[in-house]
Amino acid sequence: MTLTELSVAGRLGMRLDFRDRGKGIANIELALQDGFTTANSLGLGLGGARRLVNEFAITSVVGEGTHVQLTQWKRR
């Protein structure tokens, strides 16, 4: 995980980048649905993270890994 402090045009925020070199996610849209799990959990991880931040991005390549980027801007 990498944490970056942001300052863009006077706007402050932070960005978290999560990268792994795991098996990747074959169906990102399915993985973002509440209740979807591959680990017998509640299935709220990715979808919950997307709801909690201002900007959310995910890319994944099967067999290579996944990159999730979360950005939260400070309220003015």
FENLINGI-V486966 format. One record per pair of residues at least 4 apart in sequence whose C-alpha atoms are under 6 Angstrom apart, sorted by the first residue. I is the first residue (numbers start at 0). J is the second residue. D is the distance in Angstrom with one decimal. If there is no record, write none. Layout:
# FENLINGI-V486966
i = <I	I>
j = <J	J>
d = <D	D>
This chain:
# FENLINGI-V486966
i = <0	0	1	1	2	2	3	3	4	5	5	5	6	6	11	11	12	12	12	13	13	14	14	15	15	16	16	17	17	18	18	19	19	20	20	21	22	22	22	23	23	23	23	23	23	23	24	24	25	30	31	31	33	33	34	34	35	36	43	49	52	53	53	54	54	55	55	56	56	57	57	58	58	59	59	60>
j = <16	17	15	16	14	15	13	14	13	11	12	13	10	11	72	73	71	72	73	70	71	69	70	68	69	67	68	66	67	65	66	64	65	63	64	64	61	62	64	59	60	61	62	63	64	65	59	61	61	35	45	46	42	43	41	42	42	42	47	55	71	70	71	69	70	68	69	67	68	66	67	65	66	64	65	64>
d = <5.5	4.6	5.6	5.1	5.7	4.7	5.6	5.1	4.5	5.5	4.8	5.2	5.3	4.6	5.9	5.6	5.5	4.1	5.3	5.8	5.6	5.6	4.3	5.7	5.2	5.8	4.6	5.6	5.1	5.7	4.5	5.3	5.5	5.5	4.1	4.6	5.6	4.5	5.6	5.4	5.3	4.2	5.6	6.0	4.3	5.4	5.7	5.8	5.9	5.9	5.5	4.7	5.7	5.3	5.9	4.2	4.7	4.6	5.2	5.6	5.2	5.9	5.1	5.9	4.9	5.8	4.9	5.8	5.1	5.7	4.5	5.8	5.3	5.8	4.2	5.6>
